[in-house]
Amino acid sequence: MTTTPEHDAKIAKLIFGSVYPHYVKKVETKGRTVDELHQVIEWLTGFDEKKLNELIEEKVTFETFFERANLNENAHLIKGVICGYRIEKIETPLTKKARYLDKIIDELAKGKTLDKIFRK
């Protein structure tokens, strides 16, 4: 399933800080911690908690967020379906990166161990 240009543009313009509270709520509702959330975000992007807070305060878009990220070399191992899209088939690099993030946060919320999320 390929994404549409409109879908890709919508993701690019989303403000990371507007979505972040939803990530927190999702993992906490399932008994996981904000610290674990930060660990998976840092694994994928290289952003520690301090940098995340700076990006949130700066109100960066997902486009800017991922431009500044140092994507983990094992990110390509993140596979599966998230938000109705098979990650491996997403052609737009930014949309694929955003779905990587969605997928690992979903895995955390579903109880997957950090080692498995980190593709070790």
Sine and cosine of phi, psi and omega as CSV:
sin_phi,cos_phi,sin_psi,cos_psi,sin_omega,cos_omega
0.00,0.00,0.82,-0.57,0.02,-1.00
-0.99,-0.14,0.43,-0.90,0.02,-1.00
-1.00,0.04,0.33,-0.95,0.04,-1.00
-1.00,-0.05,0.38,-0.93,0.07,-1.00
-0.84,0.54,-0.57,0.82,0.01,-1.00
-0.91,0.41,-0.67,0.74,0.03,-1.00
-0.89,0.46,-0.72,0.69,0.00,-1.00
-0.89,0.46,-0.66,0.75,0.01,-1.00
-0.91,0.41,-0.62,0.79,0.02,-1.00
-0.88,0.47,-0.70,0.71,0.03,-1.00
-0.90,0.44,-0.69,0.72,-0.02,-1.00
-0.85,0.52,-0.59,0.80,-0.08,-1.00
-1.00,0.01,-0.18,0.98,0.03,-1.00
-0.88,0.48,0.67,-0.74,0.05,-1.00
-0.99,0.11,0.85,-0.53,-0.03,-1.00
-0.80,0.59,-0.69,0.72,-0.03,-1.00
-0.90,0.44,-0.36,0.93,0.04,-1.00
-0.99,0.16,-0.38,0.92,-0.01,-1.00
-1.00,-0.07,-0.51,0.86,-0.06,-1.00
-0.77,0.64,-0.72,0.69,0.02,-1.00
-0.86,0.51,-0.49,0.87,0.05,-1.00
-0.94,0.35,-0.60,0.80,0.09,-1.00
-0.88,0.47,-0.72,0.70,0.00,-1.00
-0.86,0.50,-0.76,0.65,-0.02,-1.00
-0.87,0.50,-0.68,0.73,-0.03,-1.00
-0.87,0.50,-0.73,0.68,-0.06,-1.00
-0.96,0.26,-0.62,0.79,0.00,-1.00
-0.92,0.39,-0.60,0.80,0.03,-1.00
-0.87,0.50,-0.51,0.86,-0.03,-1.00
-0.99,-0.11,0.21,0.98,0.09,-1.00
1.00,0.09,0.22,0.98,0.06,-1.00
-0.99,-0.16,0.16,-0.99,-0.11,-0.99
-0.94,-0.35,0.33,-0.94,0.08,-1.00
-0.90,0.44,-0.58,0.82,0.05,-1.00
-0.86,0.51,-0.68,0.73,0.05,-1.00
-0.91,0.42,-0.64,0.77,0.06,-1.00
-0.85,0.53,-0.73,0.68,0.00,-1.00
-0.89,0.45,-0.59,0.81,0.02,-1.00
-0.89,0.45,-0.68,0.73,-0.01,-1.00
-0.95,0.32,-0.58,0.81,0.06,-1.00
-0.91,0.41,-0.67,0.74,0.01,-1.00
-0.91,0.42,-0.63,0.77,0.03,-1.00
-0.85,0.52,-0.71,0.71,-0.05,-1.00
-0.96,0.28,-0.68,0.73,-0.21,-0.98
-0.95,-0.32,-0.36,0.93,-0.10,-0.99
1.00,0.04,-0.05,1.00,-0.03,-1.00
-0.99,0.11,0.86,-0.51,0.11,-0.99
-0.99,0.15,0.03,-1.00,-0.07,-1.00
-0.86,0.51,-0.66,0.75,0.00,-1.00
-0.88,0.48,-0.72,0.69,-0.01,-1.00
-0.92,0.40,-0.63,0.78,0.06,-1.00
-0.85,0.53,-0.73,0.69,0.01,-1.00
-0.88,0.48,-0.62,0.78,0.04,-1.00
-0.90,0.44,-0.68,0.73,0.00,-1.00
-0.91,0.41,-0.61,0.79,0.04,-1.00
-0.91,0.41,-0.71,0.70,0.01,-1.00
-0.90,0.44,-0.57,0.82,0.01,-1.00
-0.97,0.26,-0.21,0.98,0.00,-1.00
0.87,0.49,0.72,0.69,-0.01,-1.00
-0.96,0.29,0.50,-0.87,0.10,-1.00
-0.98,0.18,0.21,-0.98,0.09,-1.00
-0.88,0.48,-0.56,0.83,0.04,-1.00
-0.86,0.52,-0.77,0.63,0.02,-1.00
-0.92,0.40,-0.65,0.76,0.01,-1.00
-0.81,0.59,-0.77,0.64,-0.05,-1.00
-0.98,0.18,-0.38,0.92,0.12,-0.99
-0.90,0.43,-0.59,0.81,-0.04,-1.00
-1.00,0.06,-0.25,0.97,-0.06,-1.00
-0.97,0.26,0.48,-0.88,0.19,-0.98
-0.96,-0.29,1.00,0.00,-0.11,-0.99
-0.86,0.51,0.71,-0.71,0.00,-1.00
-0.85,0.52,0.65,-0.76,-0.03,-1.00
-0.89,0.45,-0.32,0.95,0.02,-1.00
-0.99,-0.13,0.14,0.99,-0.01,-1.00
-0.85,0.53,-0.54,0.84,-0.01,-1.00
-0.89,0.45,-0.25,0.97,0.03,-1.00
-0.99,0.17,-0.14,0.99,0.04,-1.00
-0.98,0.22,0.89,-0.46,-0.07,-1.00
-0.72,-0.69,0.22,-0.98,0.05,-1.00
0.86,-0.51,-0.16,-0.99,-0.04,-1.00
-0.95,-0.30,0.72,-0.69,0.07,-1.00
-0.59,-0.80,0.73,-0.68,-0.01,-1.00
0.81,0.58,0.54,0.84,0.05,-1.00
0.99,0.12,0.06,1.00,-0.02,-1.00
-0.88,-0.48,0.71,-0.71,0.12,-0.99
-0.98,0.18,0.89,-0.45,-0.12,-0.99
-0.82,0.57,-0.68,0.73,-0.06,-1.00
-0.88,0.48,-0.36,0.93,-0.07,-1.00
-0.99,-0.16,-0.06,1.00,0.02,-1.00
-0.96,0.30,0.81,-0.58,-0.08,-1.00
-1.00,-0.03,-0.49,0.87,-0.04,-1.00
-0.98,0.20,0.88,-0.48,-0.08,-1.00
-0.82,0.57,-0.70,0.72,-0.02,-1.00
-0.90,0.43,-0.70,0.71,0.01,-1.00
-0.89,0.46,-0.65,0.76,0.03,-1.00
-0.88,0.48,-0.70,0.71,0.01,-1.00
-0.89,0.45,-0.67,0.74,0.03,-1.00
-0.89,0.46,-0.63,0.78,0.02,-1.00
-0.95,0.30,-0.51,0.86,0.14,-0.99
-0.84,0.54,-0.74,0.68,-0.01,-1.00
-0.89,0.46,-0.73,0.68,0.04,-1.00
-0.84,0.54,-0.69,0.73,-0.07,-1.00
-0.91,0.41,-0.71,0.71,-0.04,-1.00
-0.95,0.32,-0.51,0.86,0.08,-1.00
-0.94,0.35,-0.63,0.78,0.08,-1.00
-0.89,0.46,-0.68,0.74,0.04,-1.00
-0.88,0.47,-0.66,0.76,0.04,-1.00
-0.88,0.48,-0.74,0.67,-0.01,-1.00
-0.89,0.45,-0.49,0.87,-0.01,-1.00
-1.00,0.09,0.04,1.00,0.11,-0.99
0.99,-0.10,0.13,0.99,0.02,-1.00
-0.91,0.42,0.59,-0.81,0.01,-1.00
-0.95,0.32,0.43,-0.90,0.01,-1.00
-0.88,0.48,-0.63,0.78,0.03,-1.00
-0.85,0.53,-0.65,0.76,0.01,-1.00
-0.95,0.32,-0.63,0.77,0.04,-1.00
-0.89,0.46,-0.61,0.79,-0.02,-1.00
-0.98,0.19,0.06,1.00,0.06,-1.00
0.80,0.59,0.73,0.68,0.02,-1.00
-1.00,0.07,0.00,0.00,0.00,0.00
